[in-house]
Amino acid sequence: MTFAPPPQPPRVAFAAFNTESVSFLPVPCTLQDFENVALRGQAIVDQLRGTNTVAGGIIEVCESRAVRLVPIVHTLLGALGPATDEAVEFYTEEICAALAAQAGELDGVLLYLHGACAAPSYPDVERHIIERARQAVGPGLPIVVTLDYHGNVDAGTLAHATAAFAYHKSPHIDMGDTGRRAALCLCRTIAGEIRPRMAVAKPGVLVPSIFSATSLEPLAGLIAQAREREAAHQRYLDISIMAGFSYADAHNTGFAVLCVLDGPIDEASEIAQQVADGIRARRRALYRPIQVLSVQQAMDRVASGPPAASRPYVLLEHADRMNDSTYVLAAVLERRMQKVAVPFLLDPAAAQAAFEAGEGSTVTLRLGAHSSPQAGPPLTVTAQVERAGPISYRVTGNYQRGMPVDLGMTALLRIDGVWISVVSRFAFAVDGDPFYLFGQRPEDFDVIVLRSKTHFRDFYEPIAREIFIVDTPDHGPADLTLLDYRRLDRRGVYPFEDTDPA
C-alpha cells in the first residue's frame, strides 16, 4: 500500500483490547472483567501518559510529533480464561463504530491487541478485530498493531494490518518502547518516509511460558542476533520474535517471527524465515533450558540451603493461571515454615470475610483453589487479620511502571510466620509493590511464593538467593504434551513431533 502524507497535522485513532486466553481454564473472562479496568477517551491519555506501557509509549510519540491522538477505549487484563463472545463483540463494535464514524478524518490507526485472545465463536480474536477495523476505515489507511511477545499469530491474523510490533523482552519491561516503535512506524508511514511491508514466519515450535524469559539461553542469543541484524540493515527493519502462548489452544499456537521492512516483501519474507529457521534448529534447548522441581523437592532445597540472610528463596508456582493455587501454600503450612510471604492470592470471599472480621481479629476461613479442582485443595485456615480494606495504587516496578491497579477488597493475613496478601482482583505480584503497600520489604522474608512465569525475573533475580521453579498439576504445566489441544494441528510441531535432524 502507498499512503499519501496528510496536508495538516495527522489524526491517529488508538484502541486497546487485550487479554491472554488460557483455553484450558473453565473460568471465562467476561465483559464485566474488561469493564472493571476500561478507560475511554481522554481518560486514556490522562491515566497512561508517562507510564511504561504501550499506551504510554504511543502517547509520548504522538505528543512529541504533534499528532492528534483520537483515543477510543483501552482495556487490558492478564492471563485469564477465554473471553466471552459478548466481550469480544462489545469491544469490536465499540472500536469499529468509532473508526467508521471518523474514517474520513483519520490518517492512521493504532491497535493494541494481545495475539492470544480467544472466545468460543472467535478462535482468532485479533484477526477478527483487525479485519473489522480494515472494513471500517477502508484499504487506504495504515493500521499498525502492537502485540504481546506471548501472542499466537500467523499471516492470516495480520493480513489486514500494515505492520505489527511485539515486545522484545520477557519480562515485558519494554512495553513503552514497543508503543514507541509502533507509533514511530505509523508516523513515518503517514509522512511518506517509509513504505513498510510485513512478513510472518512460523517455525513450528512451542515452549512453556516459564522458559520464554528472554534472559535464558538460547533464546537470548536468538534475540540478540535479531537486534544485530536490524542495526546492520541499511533500510528500516524491525524484527519481532514472539514466543507464543502455549496454554491457548489455537490453530496458530507457538513461536512466530514478524519482519517489518521498508523494502520488497520477498526480502521481508526471507529475513523472517531465516530467523524462524534459527528457532527451529534450537527447539530442544528452548523447550527445557532450566530445571523444574516438584513441591516436595523445592521444600527440601530450601530446608537444606544456606540461610536466606535478606536474600529470599523464590518458589515459583508457575502452573497457576488464576493466582489461587494452594499446592505450595499447603506444603509451607504443613512444614510450619517461618518468614514466608505469599503475595496477591486471589480470593474475593476470603478478603471480604477478613474485612468483616476486622483488623486485629482472628478469623477462620476457606482460602484459595476457587477457579477449579486443578488449583489444589481448598484450605481452611485460622489467621490473624493484620490489614483489611480496599487498595489501589500505581505500579512502581519496571513492568507496567505507572499503571493504575485496583486490587478491590484486600486483606493481609498472618498464619504464624506465613504472611498472605489476599486480593479481590487479579494482579501481578512481580515486583516490590505487594510488600511496600503494607510497609514490608521482600528482603524481610526468607521465602516468597510467586505465581509468575517470566515477569518476576526483572525484580527478583538481583535479590533472590535462589529461584526454584515448582511444577504443580494446575492448568499451566511445564510438560505441554499433557494438555488436551483440540484446535492445534500438532503434526510436525515440536514438542509433539520431532522428525527433523538434530
Buried (B, 14 or more C-beta within 10 A) or exposed (E): EEBEEBEEEBBBBBBBBBBBBBBBBEBBBBBEBBEBBBBBEEEBBEBBBEBBBBBBBBBBBBEEBEBBBBBBBBBBBBBBBBBBBBBBBBBBEBBBEBBBEBBEEBBBBBBBBBBBBBBEEBBBBBBBBBBBBBEBBEEEBBBBBBBBBBBBBBBEBBEBBBBBBBBBBBBBBBBBBBBBBBBBBBBBBBBEEBBBBBBBBBBBBBBBBBBBBBBBEBBEEBBEBBEEBBEEBEEBBBBBBBBBBBBBBBEBBBBBBBBBBBBEEEBBBBBBBBBBEBBBBBBBEBBBBEEBBEBEBBBEBBEEEEEBEEBBBBBBBBBBBBBBBBBBBBBBBEBEBEBBBBBBBBBBBBBBBBBEBEBEEEBEBBBBBBBBEBBBEBBEBEBBBBBBEEBEBEBEBBBBBBBBBBBBBBBBBBBEBBBBBBBBBBBBBBBBBBBBBBEBEBBBBBBBBBBBBBBBBBBBEEBBBBBBBBBBEBBBBBEBEEBEBEBBEBEEBBBBEEEEEE
